[in-house]
Amino acid sequence: MPGPGEVLIEVKAAGVCLSDLHLIDGTLVLLYPNASGAVTVGHEVSGVIHALGPGLRRGLPVGTRVTLEAGQSCDRCADCARRRPCTQVRT
């Protein structure tokens, strides 16, 4: 189940883009790797909302078609405060 302010997306399509290929061939290195170092390729995703968590800020019903953004800004660093690209983006 999705947590507060979250939705669960049923993925219908995912695209592998050039940055994914560069991660695979080693010409692109993750700036902020996770603890395991594992990467799931195919960050260009679309699907439908499958389940709703509590406290959503928008009234999107189950079944709404959506696309997903590849990264999420931290909204706390100095660059976010200045509306510049986040240096701590989560992917």
N, C-alpha and C positions, 0 to 999 in steps of 0.2 A: 504494500500500500504506500502511496506517496505521503510524504510528511507535510507539515504545515507550510502553506504557500506553494506547494509543488503539485505537478500533475504527472501521471504516468503516461508515456507516449507509446503507442503500438507502432513500431517502425514499419513502414511500407516500402521504403526505398532508401538506399545509402550509396553515396558516390565516393569513389576513391580518387582523390585529386593529386596534383603534382607534389604537394608538400608531403602527402602520405608516401609516395614513391621515394622521395628524397630521404625520409626517415628510414625506410627499408634499406636503401643503398648506402646509408651512412653519410650522405653529403649535407644533411640537416640534423642538428643535434637539439634535443629538447632543452629549453632554457630552465625549466622547472620540473624535472622528472619526479614521478611519484616514488615511493619507497621501493617498490618492486622493480621499477624500470620498465614495466610492461606498457605497451601502447596498443590501443585499439584503433585501427585505421578505419576510414569511412566516416569522417566527421561531417560530411554534407548529407544531412538526414531529413527526411520528411515522413509524416505519418499522421495518425489521428489520436486525439486525446482518448485514453482508455479508462482512466480513473482520476478522480479529483481528491486532493488533500484538503484539509480544513484551512480556512483563512485565506483563500485566494483573493488577490486584489482586482482581478478581472473576472467577469462572468462568462467564462468559456465553458460551454456544455460538453459532455462526453460526445464524441463523434466529430468534433471540430477538426478540420484539416489544419496542420501546422508544419512549419519548418523550424529547425533548431539552429541556434547560433553556435559557432564552433568554440567560442571562449566566453568566459564570464569575468568581467572586471571585478577587482576587490572592493572598489568604491571607498577605499580608506587611504591609499598611498597619495603622496604629494602629486604625482602625475594625474591621478583621477580627480583630485581637487582642482587642478588646472585644466581639466578637460583634454588632457593629452593621453596617448596610449598607455594603458596600465602596464606597470613593470612587474606585477604579480598576478597576471592573468591566469585563471584556472581553465584548463582544457580537458 
